[in-house]
Amino acid sequence: MKRNSKAGFTLIELLVVVAILTLIMGVVFKQVNNVQKMSRNEDTKLDLTQEGREFVDVFIRDVHQAGYPGAAMYAPGAVGTPAANDSRVAVGLVKFARDEVWFEADVNGDGSVDSVDYKLQPDANGNCPCKISRSQVSKANGTAPMSQTRSYSIELQDVINSGGANGGASGTAAYTISGGSGGGASNDALYTEYKPANVFTALDVAGNEVGPADYSTTAGQTALKTIKTIRINVNLLGRNIDMQTGRRAVIPLAATSDVGNN
């Protein structure tokens, strides 16, 4: 009788054990889930970084070829040196703005001059995250550089910096960042420190910033010729919430390119 009374567990003891095991399993599964989320976030950040880096590399390569082949490569003959409207000639920079870089170059290395334009564009409501679109078309003979047709395709999305865009002042954001976090704060407030950077910045040979200019006037052509390097700076807004900060990660990318034969 005494031995039988000591054998096994009571129902209460079993319920306590089950409750403890359930609690432990819940903690374990929560941690596993957190690790999986962190892994997915890191993979997404890596993909976005790679995407941004590839875009920046293409931009740097293109800008470095601006102005090639130039008029100087053609010896003056009976009809003189080819003019800017000649499809054989790349004039170099056509327009520089803090949200746009437009130039002519043989970017494909096939002997054909292209008109290439990179431009920051806000969303349908005039806000960021913005996109940087790229246009590349063969230069039409007999057509002025600024009258060349452009056909844009989206190259990079989720850009949140817009300093100097739309004719604004350098280092001053032109567009609001739309959306909000799960905690109720607006994205414009959360990421305000990433907004002011210029997407494109032009520098002369001394490293001084050169303001916007275009090929439509003699003064503009002269100003464009003083640009020796162009810096690109993009702050990309991550697509997932970071579990540690409660914000979407921001991935900054920057690079500088010499302006080919400008």
N, C-alpha and C positions, 0 to 999 in steps of 0.2 A: 504493500500500500504506500509506504513512504517512498520507495524507489519510483513508483509510477507517478507520484505527485511531483517529482523533480524533473521528469523527462519532458523534452520539447519546449516550445515557447508559447507564451500567451498571445491572444489576438492583439492586445495593446502593443506588446513588444514587436510583433510583426508589422503593425501599422507604423510604428515609430521608425523601424528599419527601412520600410518602403518609402516613407516620407524623406528620410535622410538621403537615400539613394536617388530619389527623384530630384531633390535639391542639387545634389552633386552632379547628376547628369545634366540638369538644366544649365548649371554654371559651365560645364564642359562644352555643351553644344553652343552656348552663347559665345564662348571664346573662339570656338572653331568657326562659327559664323562671322565673327568680327575679323578673324584672320583672313577668311575668304574675301570679305568685303575690302579689306586693306589691300589684298593681292590684286583684286580687280581694279581698284583705284590706281594702284601703281602701274598696272598694265596700260590703263587708259592714259595716264600721264606720259608714259613712255611712248605710246603711239602718237599722242599729240605733239610731243617734243620732236619725234622723228619727222612727222608731217611738216611741222614748222621749220625744222632745220633743212629739209629738202627744198622747201619753197625759198628760204633765204639763200641757199646755195645757187639756185637757178637765177635769182635776182642778181646776185653778185656776178655770176658769169655773164649774164646779159649786159649789165651796165658796163662791165670791163671792156666789152666789144663795141660800145657806142662810138659812132663816128667812123667805123671801118666798113667798107673802103671809102676814104674821103676823096675830095676833088683833087688833092695834091698827087694822088696816084695816077692821074691822067695827064699826059703831056698836052699843053695847049696846041691845038691844030688850027685848021682853017675855020672851025666853028668855035674856037676858044675852049677854055676849061669848062667842063660840065657844070651847069647851074644847079642850085639847090633843088629845083623841081625835076631834075634828071633822076630816073629810077636806078641808075647805076651808082649814084652817090648817096652816101649816108652823111647827113649834116651833123650827127651827134645829138646832143640834147635838143629837143624841140620845146619841152616845157618842164619846168621844175616848180612844184608846190609842195607844201609839207604833207599833203595827202595824195600827191601824184608825181610820177616820174615818167616822162614820155620822151622817147629817143628813137633814132634810126641806127640800124646795125645789121650786119650779116650774121645773125645769131646762130644760124644753122650751119655756117661754114660751107654753103653750097654756091657761093658767088652771087646770091640774090639778096638785095637789101630789103629788110623788113621794117615796118613801123611798129614799135613795141610800146605799150602803155601799161603801167601799173597804177592802180587807183584804189584808194580806200573808199568804200561805199557803206553808208549806214543802212539800217533796215527800212522797211516800208514806212515806219513811223518817225524816221529821222533819228533813231537811237542806235547805240551799240548794245550788245556785241555786233561788230561790223565785219565786213568781208573785204579782202583785197582781191580785186579782179585783175586779170591780165588779158591784154589784147595783142595779138600778133597777126599782122596782115602784110602781104607783099606790097612794097611801095609802088603806087601808081605813077606812071610816067606823066610828066607835065602837070602834076598836081602839087601845090604848095605843101610843105611839111605839116602845117597845122590844119590842112584841109583833107588829110588822108583819112579814109574810112577806118573806124575801129569796131571790133567785134569781141566783146568781153566773154570770158569764161571765169568761173569762180576758182581761185587758186588756194585761198586760205580763209578760214572762217574763225569766229570766236575772238576777234581782235577787240580789245577794250580801251586801248589808248588812241586818242584823237587830237593830240596837241597840234595847234596851228591849222587844223583841217578847215575846209570851206572858207578859206581866206582869213582865218583867225590869227591871233598872235601866237608866236612861237612859245611852246611850253604851256599853253592854255587849252584845256580840253574843249572841243567844240560840241561833243555829243554826250547826252546822258546815257548811263548804262541802265537798261531796263531790267525788270524782273526783281525778285526778292528771294531771301533765304527762308528756310523753314521756320526760323525764329521770328520772322516778321520784319527784319531789317531790309531796307532796299539795297539792291546791288550797287546803286550809285553811291551809297554811303559806305558800304562794305569795302568797295574796291577803289575808293576815291584817290588813293595814293598812286594807283597805276594809270590814271586817266591822262595826266598832262603831257606825257612824253610824245614828241613828234614821231610819226611813223617814218618820215624821211627828213633828213637834215643834210644840207649841202654845205660844203666847206671849200674855201679857196686854198691856195698853196701855202698860206701862212696859218691855216687852221681856223680862220675866222668864218663865222656863219654867213652864208649868202642867202638873201631873201628870194621869194618867188619871182620867176621871170619866164618869158616865153619868146618864141621865135617870130612873133608877129610884128615886132618893131626892131629897128637897128639897135636901140638901147638894150632891148631884151636879149638880142643875139650877143651883144658885147658882155652882158652880165652872165649869160649862160657859159660863155667861154672862160670865165674866171673860176667856174666850178671844177675842182680837181678830184674831189672825193664825195661820195654820197654814203651816208650812214642810214641803215634801216634798223628800226627798233620796234618790235612787236611784243605786246603783252597778251598772251592767249589765256582765256578763261577756261579752266578745266570743266569737264562735263559731269563730274560726280562730286558729291559733298565729301570733304575730308573729315574723317571721324574724330580726329584730334582737335581740329580747329573749328569745325562746324561750318566751314566755308568751302567753296570750290577753289581748288588750287589755281594759282596764277603762274604761268610758265613764261618767263621773259627770254627773248632771243634778240641778239643784236649782232651786227656785222658791218664792216666798212669796205667799200670797193672804190678803187681808182676808176675815174671816168675815161676809159679808152683813149681815143684820139680827139677828145673834145677840145 
